[in-house]
Amino acid sequence: MATHTNVPLPARPPTEAPAPWSARLLGRLRHFMDIDVYAVWPLFVMVIIIAYTSTKSSTYLTVFNFENILSQVAPLGIVTMGQAILLISAGLDLSVGYNIALSSIVTGLLLEHGYSLWLAIGAGVLAAMAVGFTNGVLVAQNRAHPFIITLGMSIFLFGLDTQLTGGAPVNDMKGLYTAFGGNLANGFPFFGLPTVAIPLVIVVAFAYFFLRWTPLGRRAYAIGGNEEAAYLSGIPIKRTKILLYTLMGAIVGLTGMVLAGQINEASFNLAQNFELESIACAVIGGTALFGGRGGALRSLQGVALWGVVQNAIVFVGLSSNYQQMALGAIIVIAVMAQRPER
Amino acid sequence: MADPVLLEVEHVGKHFPGVQALDDVSMTLRAGEVHGLVGQNGAGKSTLVKCITGVHPPDAGQIELEGDPITTYMPKRAYDLGIAVVHQRTKLIPYLSVAENVLLGHLPTYHGAVIQRGEANRVTRDLLKRFRLRLDPEMLVHRLGPAERQQVAIARALFRRARLLILDEPTAALDAERAEHLFELIGDLQMQGVGILYVSHHLEEVFRLADQITVLRDGKVVATRPVGELDQNEVVTLMAGRRLENGIARPVGATAPESEPLLELDGVSNPVLRDIRLSVGAGEVVGVTGVIGAGGHDIARALFGLEHLSSGEIRLLGEPYVPQGPRQAIARGLFLVPEDPTRDGLVPVLSVAQNITIVDLPGITRGGLLSLRKERAIARRYVDELSIATGSIDTPVRNLSGGNQQKVLVAKALALGAQVLVLEEPTQGVDVHATAEIHRIVRSLADGGKAVMVISTDIRDLLQFVDRIVALRGGRAVADLPAGETDYAHMLDLTVGSLGAVA
């Protein structure tokens, strides 16, 4: 509905005619090759780690091992996409861990009571979305930081999760297990990849697309980059925040299904530490902790590095305690390595 | 019986890229004296204050405090020497008490470990009593109003034995009664030998309080005399400079076009604004000027729905308009280009293109998705039309100069197709070249049929490109004149001198 009124200003050379497709492709390619070293440092680190570890173990550099890494980080990768979107909008969600658990528990309990798979999945995802929506409303209506609001939600959900299960896990995820976990023993049927890669690929593609090509994604960048300017530009701040947190809820619900199916269990501690790990992965990948910058593929790099490091520590022969130390160090290095801006 | 000289500014010069901010400035301030420092925006008042407080070391000349030249120019050094500045931005710590704020850094402790609260309160109470300040030492600062906070800041300066107190627009946030209290306090301080440099746009106050007045214009001292040797009209003339009165060039279209009004304010009032009546027609550029706090900023905010109106009516494009917020204003074709582009107007990390289209995402959305091709086309078009100097349309706007950031804001308004534009301080902090370009752009917007309101404290700048100019004073519009029928000195008189004084 915008009318682009012509402003009579001193004549400018007319915009050049569109370049031929070949030149455009070349331009695209050059644009793509114009790599920002800051943006891809996790990839370089990853290559170094892989090269080093492969000299330490003959079984490291195998397809099976990398399939294994993929299968391990897929749920974290999915939820990291949602976390990245929130971080870009200068929000964050600390309730994802127990919200993932909630969605798995709702689905698991319904399955246990004999409801159909699709109904159980629908209910589980909706439960997570309801939590996301509530987070969104609370964040949008209050001036309190999302940190404290979603922390409160997280503690609330911990109580709810244990109440629902009585502390005992649901141990049969039926169709979900068949889809994401059971076939693990039979190798990887999906182009040689674990089936958990399917939701991961879909969510990454979605997040990439969402952030680049949707008005809502753009609004997330604007709010995260300068909320006051976004407000003065007529962006509906509250509505946008509510939608973003609800979207996070949907992604969390999906993570719950994948994770519960993978290990065939629904319990309150299904996704412990996912909230902090997903923030860490997004930030390692170069998504700004305070909004405005970041992206899906960048954040995916963070997830990949996370998985590769965890795995490599085992192959190098160090105790798993070193995993935590290494990951902790990487987070700090990542923040320091971020381009000094603003 | 002259009191000893406290501050001696000798031939001080300060050069910034492109501007000689201070040029051979000399003045003398004696102990127990109130010295008024006046001048238009950009005359060099704040630069002089910053030189005295050590923020900007002078390039030439020197500053002496009680006969000793200041050698190290650093804010902390100045503070240690007893020079304190109190202005609106003076920082206090909100969740500490008055006493803790006053004594900050020098709180009495038991063995350096635990604060002696009782002792701190007692010391503060004594200090407050000595200067007849009615403050409770135990009150938390965040519960205080602006007047009390100012008193806390002054008390802190006094506790540090400030001998020279610089008050920068001290009454800007005070009502009449609170201002009276401040004037009494200034009298007390004077009695105790504190020298006061009083920087203000309000000439009445300066004339009432000051013993000496120094007038700055374009970085030079045009007068420094005892108050008895000057009157208000003379000061206004000195601030304006006689030569400037004549020969103000009028832009094309010297007579205001008789066009349909696109924006009309009728009796608009709120706690700051009083019965504002003005209109801006299609093809017209109307300047609104006045000192800080006179209401210009409030008109902009009220129009955009950021400040409430207590009464009055607004018509926008001929329709009644009740401001509810930026979203509604934008939908109705009114756009505000805010004062501080990086703080309020732009998203610094986003690209030029993304900043331009952010106001109208639906305009580049096709089938629910953003058309990046369309976005780039729009961005290229306005970058060309407004000659925005940027590496590319993908450059983050934070990498652009101030003038070019202003242009990106104007581009937003154009991309939106807004018919009524309100620009706040569009040329503040931009260089001469960019200023000229902004003037040209604003004129061409009007020539294209838009209604443009430019709110600015810079009268000289406004007179160069507006059709009409409205003078604000204390929230009232005291004059509404075709730009051709007024000049700088006249407007200055209306906004700060005796001519516009509201009875």
Interface residues (C-beta under 8 A of the other chain):
Chain A: M1 A2 T3 H4 T5 N6 V7 P8 L9 R12 P13 T15 R212 W213 T214 P215 R218 R219 Y221 A222 G225 N226 E228 A229 A230 Y231 L232 S233 G234 I235 P236 A288 G292 R293 E341 R342
Chain B: F304 P326 R327 A329 I330 A331 L336 P338 R343 D344 G345 L346 V347 P348 V349 L350 Q354 I358 V359 D360 L361 P362 G363 T365 G368 L369 L370 L372 A377 I378 R380 R381 D384 E385 L386 S387 R398 K412 L414 A415 L416 G417 R440 I441 S444 L445 D447 G448 G449 K450
